């Protein structure tokens, strides 16, 4: 330890926190004491000298840490007391690629906490492991092998699909019509076959990792991934400055017999406790790989889940039309998919799709499981006018009618129509009613339309019992082509209908829609008038390039049984005091509950986790991180671009809520600038011996500096002991976030012998509030005087022009400032202060009620009229 060292206690978190934010403020608004501008060799515009300096420091510090094994945790001889140990763990990242900034952000919270506890003297253990189990690596290896087999080594891949757009015409939707009608009612809506650039070959993905073509071929072997990516991730994390005990690192899978034995023990224990059973579960499934797979929406990055539909069976009424004669003698149903099982009245329209049949087959709803049977192929025009009987419908017979905006890639392609409450359906029906040419073009007979009136089924306050009609009328909308108005109408009616709607028909009349929805669903399923059906929320492509379905597959399920583990989960969240009630509910429905269950079931109570931390996705410069758009950075790229400490500083600044946090490159660049400026300033100050006052702190400036660690207030130089104390404290404070910078300053500038990462957390005595107020007043006076001086000089320069002016100005330059001090308040200020003195309780440090104070102040007017007795 240096001779200037001082004793630190590991208490006083609030005071230490204030010091920490004071230092961060210094880095954000850098104006070193007594230095208006830093003279340094690091001020060359956009050069990389500052970044390179931090990279050099980081390399030297990491080498020193490694040689001295500073992060290796050793067990003590006796059990630790409360607060003497800290163990943190991070969800193993999956090793099918490089670590990126999203990993670093989540990990940074654990890393900062571990460093903080280490500074507090705790024995800290931070291990790290790499997840390699599961299908993604195997599927990627297989996909790479297929590309090499099909296109050569290296593969000569076909050109990317430019996704030329095509027009969806009435031929496809409604069948053949007359040429004039066909041209007149040609759909103006165009659809892309697929998103441009959405497919990327596995070979290209491997290239994007910086792997040479000659080495990519080795990744056909899944085991090669396990030996390639974990060491790279370890290198990146070491460069990041992760305070990890790497002796406790491993990979999963049976390549690691020790971890494999642990998993087997876990499963045996769960089974013995009757907490693990084999059952069927709906999940997204790749028929090609014959494996469940995780899907992610390309736009949001969110995990895609199976979405539930209710398929309502609508019986076809004989006699069958010619194209359906092959089905004669069978009970034939059209399945209408809807997410609103209470709205099942009206017409239907559309075409059942092969995609839906495939999903149904994998949900055990086909004659041969996983093999859909095609009985007949039909176009939409073949179904128009088909008479149907629909469950719970008011009319005995309803007819299939055309509708232009049915999605054939969602549900079954056949939907129930609710013209009373759905703007889409109301406008579609009105177009058929009003437009004879359109009916002729679609082959719709008048008797299929005109006998039917819109049937009210829901009453919505302020909208009535025909909300779709009212909203469409209010928006002056009469065509399906008015997309913006239609979207607005749907937003209004759906939200109000579900939140406030009241059923006005059937068994559940006079009850709220949101209450009735599950009841009608249950009734339909029990009566075999409907079946449940699932499909992915968004289109999911497996790593082998296959369209995924939702399958009902055999799975090992962990059964939760008792409610104890749930209560423990809530207790954990309550202790963290971080999440809102809504956030807790969301977490309970996801993986957090499973994690807590696992721990509480298998481990004794004293080993239960003390807390969890969750976060959402990390944005990069306010945009979603995405490889396809190029807005993406691996951890390695960030370190090379900004340095580890600047990256860590930016990660600490991104936010701490339940919204998506944002990594800003400018923050990282600014951190590199300010950290190197701070180093330069410290060197300059310590090298300039003449600027120090020696001896014990004695002046007002010293007392103010001790209280607030500010040095720009005094004359006569800076007291060396206080300056060293300030640098010592701020270096410890920044250590969890910028450890390489802190270690460099600690050893090279402050000349300490041991490591800053174990130097202890500083505390501060309670601040002197009177001293703080006086110092604040003095600082504001200094600012005011500087502004006044600048104004005087500016006016003088404007008045004196020409060559002679500069000489005159130099001779008459202001060199003395007179400060006049009024030793007493007078006038209204004195009166107000006396009233406040009278109304202040010194012992309780509180005033009497405001009404008494205001009343006393306003007695002045009364005294002028009545006399002294008014006071």
C-alpha positions, 0 to 999 in steps of 0.5 A, spaced: 500 500 500 502 507 498 503 511 504 497 515 502 492 509 503 487 510 508 482 505 511 476 503 508 470 500 511 465 496 507 459 500 509 455 506 508 452 504 501 448 510 500 454 515 501 459 511 496 453 511 491 453 518 491 461 518 490 460 513 484 455 518 481 459 524 482 465 520 478 460 518 473 458 526 472 465 528 472 466 523 466 460 525 462 462 533 463 469 533 464 472 539 466 478 537 471 480 541 477 484 547 475 484 545 467 480 549 462 483 545 457 487 539 457 494 539 453 495 532 450 497 528 445 491 524 444 487 530 441 487 528 434 480 529 431 478 522 429 484 518 430 484 511 434 490 513 438 485 513 444 482 507 443 489 503 442 491 506 448 485 503 452 487 496 448 494 496 450 492 498 457 487 492 457 492 487 454 497 489 460 492 488 465 489 482 463 496 479 463 497 481 470 491 478 472 492 472 469 499 471 472 497 472 479 490 468 478 486 474 481 479 471 480 480 464 482 476 463 488 478 458 493 474 455 499 476 458 506 477 453 512 471 455 515 464 456 513 463 463 511 458 468 515 452 472 511 455 477 506 462 474 506 461 470 499 457 471 493 456 466 487 453 468 480 451 464 474 449 466 467 445 462 463 450 458 458 450 461 451 449 457 445 455 455 441 453 455 434 456 462 433 460 468 436 458 471 442 454 478 441 453 485 444 446 482 447 450 476 450 455 482 453 449 486 456 446 481 460 452 478 462 454 485 464 449 486 470 452 479 473 459 482 472 458 488 475 455 485 481 460 480 482 466 486 482 462 490 487 461 484 492 469 483 491 470 490 492 466 489 499 471 483 501 466 477 499 469 471 496 466 471 489 465 465 485 463 467 477 464 461 473 462 460 466 459 454 461 457 453 454 451 450 452 452 445 446 446 440 447 440 440 442 438 440 435 441 447 432 448 445 431 446 438 429 441 441 424 446 447 422 451 441 420 446 437 416 444 443 412 452 445 411 453 438 408 447 438 404 449 444 401 456 441 399 453 435 397 448 439 392 453 445 390 460 443 391 466 444 395 466 450 396 458 450 394 456 454 387 450 457 390 444 459 385 443 466 385 438 469 390 431 469 389 429 477 387 422 475 389 418 478 383 411 480 385 405 478 382 398 480 382 393 476 385 387 476 380 380 474 380 381 467 376 385 464 383 380 467 388 373 466 384 374 462 378 373 464 371 369 470 369 367 474 363 373 477 360 371 484 361 368 483 368 375 479 370 379 486 368 374 490 371 375 487 378 382 485 378 385 485 385 390 491 386 393 487 391 400 484 390 404 479 394 411 477 395 412 470 394 417 471 400 421 476 404 427 479 400 434 476 402 430 472 408 434 466 406 442 465 407 445 459 406 449 455 412 456 456 408 455 464 408 453 464 415 460 460 417 463 465 412 460 471 416 464 468 422 470 469 419 472 462 417 476 461 411 473 456 406 478 451 407 475 450 414 468 451 413 467 444 410 470 441 417 463 444 420 459 438 417 461 434 423 457 437 429 463 435 434 467 440 431 462 446 433 464 444 440 471 444 439 471 451 435 466 456 438 467 455 446 474 457 446 473 463 441 468 465 446 472 464 452 477 469 448 472 474 447 470 474 454 477 474 457 478 480 453 472 483 455 475 483 462 470 478 465 472 476 472 471 469 471 474 463 475 476 459 468 477 453 472 470 452 473 468 452 465 465 446 461 461 445 455 454 441 455 453 434 451 455 427 453 462 429 450 463 432 457 461 425 462 461 429 468 456 434 466 452 428 462 452 425 469 449 431 473 443 431 468 442 424 468 442 425 476 437 430 475 432 426 471 433 420 476 431 425 482 425 428 478 422 421 476 423 419 483 419 425 486 414 423 481 415 430 478 417 428 471 412 424 466 411 423 458 406 426 455 403 430 449 404 437 448 403 442 442 410 445 439 413 447 433 416 441 429 420 440 423 417 434 419 424 434 415 428 433 421 423 430 425 425 434 431 421 440 435 425 447 433 425 454 436 422 459 431 423 466 432 419 472 428 424 475 423 421 482 425 421 482 432 426 477 434 421 474 439 420 467 440 414 464 436 409 460 439 404 455 437 397 459 436 391 456 438 384 456 433 378 454 434 375 450 428 368 450 427 365 444 423 360 447 418 356 441 415 355 441 407 347 440 406 346 435 400 345 435 394 353 436 393 355 440 387 359 436 381 366 437 384 364 435 391 360 428 388 366 424 390 364 426 397 357 423 396 355 419 402 360 422 407 358 427 412 362 433 409 364 439 413 368 445 412 372 447 418 372 455 419 378 457 423 377 463 428 380 466 434 373 469 436 369 463 438 363 467 440 362 470 433 359 464 429 354 467 425 353 469 418 356 467 412 363 464 410 367 464 405 374 462 402 378 456 401 381 450 405 389 450 404 394 444 403 398 448 409 392 447 414 391 440 412 398 439 413 398 442 420 392 438 422 395 431 420 401 433 425 396 434 430 393 427 430 386 430 426 387 426 420 386 419 418 393 417 418 397 421 423 402 426 420 399 424 413 394 429 410 389 425 405 387 429 399 380 427 397 378 433 392 382 439 390 378 445 389 378 453 387 375 458 391 370 459 386 367 451 387 365 453 394 361 459 392 354 458 394 355 452 397 349 451 403 351 450 410 349 448 417 353 452 422 353 450 429 349 455 434 347 460 427 340 463 427 339 461 420 338 454 418 342 455 412 347 459 410 351 460 404 359 460 402 360 467 399 367 471 396 371 475 400 377 479 398 381 479 404 381 472 406 388 470 408 390 463 405 396 463 410 393 463 416 388 458 419 384 454 414 383 459 409 375 459 411 372 464 416 366 465 419 363 472 417 360 477 423 358 483 419 354 486 425 361 487 429 367 486 424 368 492 419 371 487 414 365 482 413 360 488 413 364 492 407 364 485 404 357 484 404 355 491 402 359 490 396 355 484 394 349 487 396 350 494 392 354 492 386 350 487 381 356 487 376 361 484 382 356 479 384 355 477 376 363 477 376 363 472 382 357 468 380 353 469 386 346 469 386 341 474 389 338 469 393 344 467 397 345 474 399 338 478 399 334 474 404 339 475 409 339 481 414 345 483 419 344 479 425 346 483 431 349 479 436 353 484 441 351 490 444 357 495 445 356 501 449 356 508 445 356 503 438 350 500 439 348 493 436 351 494 429 358 497 431 361 495 424 356 498 421 356 505 425 364 505 425 364 504 417 358 510 416 362 514 421 369 513 417 365 514 410 367 508 408 364 503 403 370 499 399 374 494 401 380 498 398 380 503 403 385 500 407 387 505 412 380 506 414 379 499 414 384 498 419 382 504 423 375 501 424 377 494 426 382 497 431 376 501 434 371 495 434 375 489 436 378 493 442 371 496 444 367 489 443 372 485 447 372 490 453 365 492 453 361 488 449 355 484 451 352 478 448 345 479 446 343 472 443 343 465 445 344 462 452 349 467 454 345 473 453 346 479 457 353 477 459 360 480 457 364 478 451 370 476 454 367 472 460 363 468 454 368 467 450 371 461 453 364 458 455 362 458 448 369 455 446 368 449 451 360 448 449 362 447 442 368 442 443 364 438 448 358 437 443 363 435 437 361 442 433 369 444 433 376 442 434 382 445 437 387 447 432 394 450 432 399 453 427 405 457 428 404 465 430 409 466 424 412 462 418 417 458 421 423 455 417 427 450 420 435 450 420 434 445 414 430 449 410 423 446 411 417 449 413 415 448 420 408 445 423 405 445 430 405 438 432 402 434 438 408 430 440 411 426 445 415 430 450 418 429 457 414 434 462 416 436 468 409 437 472 409 442 477 404 439 482 404 443 489 404 451 489 410 451 494 415 453 488 410 458 485 410 462 492 417 461 492 418 464 486 414 470 488 418 471 494 424 471 490 421 477 485 418 481 491 425 481 495 428 484 488 423 489 488 424 490 481 418 488 477 411 490 477 405 486 478 404 485 470 412 483 469 411 478 475 405 475 472 409 475 465 415 472 468 411 466 472 408 464 465 415 463 462 422 460 464 423 463 470 418 459 474 421 453 471 428 455 473 426 456 480 422 450 481 428 446 478 432 449 484 427 448 489 425 441 488 432 438 487 436 443 492 436 444 499 433 450 502 440 453 504 442 452 496 436 456 493 438 462 489 437 469 492 435 472 486 434 472 478 435 478 473 431 478 467 432 483 461 429 484 454 433 485 447 438 490 446 437 495 441 443 497 437 443 505 436 436 505 437 435 499 432 433 492 432 440 488 432 439 484 426 445 480 421 440 481 415 440 488 416 447 489 418 446 493 424 449 487 428 456 487 432 459 481 436 462 482 442 469 481 439 467 487 434 465 491 439 472 490 443 476 492 437 472 498 435 471 501 442 476 497 447 473 493 453 472 498 458 469 503 453 464 497 451 463 496 458 461 503 460 456 504 454 453 497 457 452 500 463 449 506 460 443 502 456 438 502 462 435 497 467 428 497 466 423 492 462 423 495 456 428 494 450 435 497 452 439 501 447 447 500 446 449 507 443 456 507 439 457 514 441 457 513 448 462 508 447 466 513 443 465 518 448 467 513 454 474 512 450 475 519 449 474 521 457 477 515 460 484 517 456 483 524 458 482 522 465 489 518 465 492 524 461 490 529 467 492 525 472 499 524 469 500 531 468 497 533 475 502 528 479 508 530 474 507 538 476 510 538 483 509 545 484 501 545 484 501 541 490 500 544 497 504 539 502 502 538 509 495 536 512 489 539 509 487 546 512 484 551 508 477 552 506 478 549 499 481 543 503 474 542 507 470 543 501 474 538 497 474 533 503 466 534 503 465 534 496 471 532 492 471 538 488 478 542 487 476 548 483 474 552 488 480 554 492 487 558 490 494 556 492 494 549 489 491 543 491 493 539 497 496 533 495 493 528 500 486 530 498 488 529 491 490 522 492 484 521 496 480 523 491 483 519 485 483 513 490 476 513 491 474 515 484 478 509 481 475 504 486 468 506 484 469 505 477 473 499 477 466 494 476 465 498 470 472 499 467 476 495 471 482 495 466 482 503 466 482 502 474 487 497 475 492 502 470 491 508 474 491 504 481 498 501 479 501 506 474 499 512 477 497 512 484 503 507 485 499 501 489 502 494 490 496 490 490 490 489 485 484 495 485 479 489 484 480 487 491 482 494 494 475 495 498 469 499 496 470 506 499 465 510 503 464 517 505 462 520 512 456 524 512 456 530 508 456 537 512 450 540 509 452 547 511 459 547 508 456 544 501 451 550 501 456 555 502 461 551 497 455 551 492 454 559 493 461 560 492 461 556 485 455 560 483 459 566 484 465 564 481 461 562 475 457 569 475 464 573 475 467 569 470 461 571 465 461 578 467 469 578 466 468 575 459 462 580 457 467 586 459 472 584 455 468 582 449 465 589 449 472 592 450 474 588 444 468 591 440 470 598 442 477 598 440 478 596 433 485 596 429 492 594 430 492 600 436 486 597 439 490 590 441 496 594 444 491 599 448 487 593 450 493 589 453 495 595 457 488 596 460 486 589 461 482 587 467 487 584 473 483 586 479 476 584 481 473 588 487 468 583 491 463 587 496 460 583 501 453 585 505 454 582 512 446 582 513 440 581 510 435 587 510 428 589 508 423 584 506 429 579 506 430 580 513 423 580 515 421 573 511 427 570 515 425 572 522 418 570 520 421 563 518 426 563 524 420 564 529 416 558 525 422 553 525 422 548 531 430 547 531 430 540 535 425 537 530 427 541 524 421 542 521 416 548 520 409 550 523 404 549 517 404 553 511 398 557 513 401 560 519 407 562 515 403 565 510 399 568 515 405 571 519 408 574 512 401 578 510 401 581 517 405 587 514 399 590 511 395 589 517 401 592 522 401 599 517 394 600 518 393 598 525 400 599 529 405 594 532 400 590 536 398 587 529 405 583 530 
